[in-house]
Amino acid sequence: MDQLKDYADDRLLHGCIYCDFGNEETRDHVPSRVFLDLPFPTNLPVVPACDSCNNGFSSDEKYLACLIECAIAGSTDPDRIQRPRVATMLRTTPALRARIETAKSVINGRVCFVAEEARVETVILKLARGHAAFELSMPLRRQPTTLMWWPISQMTDEEIESFDAAYVTSNFGEVGSRGLQRLLVTQVKLKSSTGQTSTMNLLVNDWVDVQEGHYRYLALDNSEGVKIKIIIAEFLACEVTWAD
């Protein structure tokens, strides 16, 4: 993926971006590589993290990656899982496979899995904080205003189109931040009912595609606050906001 240089004030990010007490002991990949397949994209985003946080999310991340692929396949059978890395995890971690299997049910002929909400939200919040730090140079260790997630299959076409759209903004974020560098200037022509045309310049913030079909995100910083949108495996849509 295209990793832009960060020209923001380097004092904005210090210590672990996930907790209030940890030092910058390691660098953490955002997104976590468990959501990606080999070969990994070059220049994956990394953020400062303490050793405890860097290692503390791995179990929940592994759970979510496996849960998503099991939901896509409608089964916990490793032979039916599309992603080889996840199939291997299910084969080598029978306790995890059994845990996901016990959450399986059939509703109206469709296989469903009941997610462990706390574990899912822990991972989504961690990812959102990482993207806010990397893209916007904003450490957001406080609790978010909203955290939502849902399968894309449960969304209407209109909801998908709205969620998936690029964002038109009139605000500039932190000077030098990657979010500011990613803004695109585009022109649109408007035609009035009387036939007169006018041109409008727009600033557009578009999605960052980390690995096609596996992971993409959109980091927004505007007058209302910070919003991070994430789509995992083109299956799970996530949105986290911190209101000003």
KAWO-V429062 format. One record per pair of residues at least 24 apart in sequence whose ideal C-beta (glycine too) atoms are under 6 Angstrom apart, sorted by the first residue. I is the first residue (numbers start at 1). J is the second residue. Records with the same first field share a line. If there is no record, write none. Layout:
# KAWO-V429062
I = J / J
This chain:
# KAWO-V429062
1 = 41 / 43 / 210
3 = 43
4 = 178 / 181
6 = 178
7 = 176
8 = 137 / 174 / 176 / 177
12 = 137
13 = 133 / 139
16 = 49 / 50 / 53
17 = 47 / 48 / 129 / 133 / 139
18 = 49 / 53 / 129
19 = 53
20 = 141
22 = 50 / 53
23 = 50
24 = 48
25 = 50 / 51
26 = 51 / 54
28 = 54
30 = 130 / 134
31 = 127 / 215
32 = 61
34 = 61 / 62 / 65
35 = 65 / 215 / 232
36 = 211 / 214
41 = 210 / 211
45 = 134
47 = 130 / 133 / 134
57 = 126
60 = 119 / 122 / 123
61 = 123
63 = 119
64 = 120 / 123
66 = 90
67 = 100
68 = 233 / 235 / 236
70 = 100
71 = 113
72 = 235
74 = 111
76 = 100 / 101
121 = 147
124 = 149 / 238
127 = 230
128 = 228 / 240
131 = 217 / 219 / 228
132 = 226 / 228
135 = 178 / 179 / 219
136 = 173 / 177 / 179 / 219 / 221
137 = 174 / 177
140 = 242
144 = 240 / 242
145 = 241 / 242 / 243
146 = 241
147 = 240
148 = 239
149 = 238
150 = 237
152 = 237
163 = 237
166 = 204 / 206
167 = 205 / 220
168 = 202 / 204
169 = 203 / 205 / 222
171 = 222 / 223
173 = 221
179 = 219 / 221
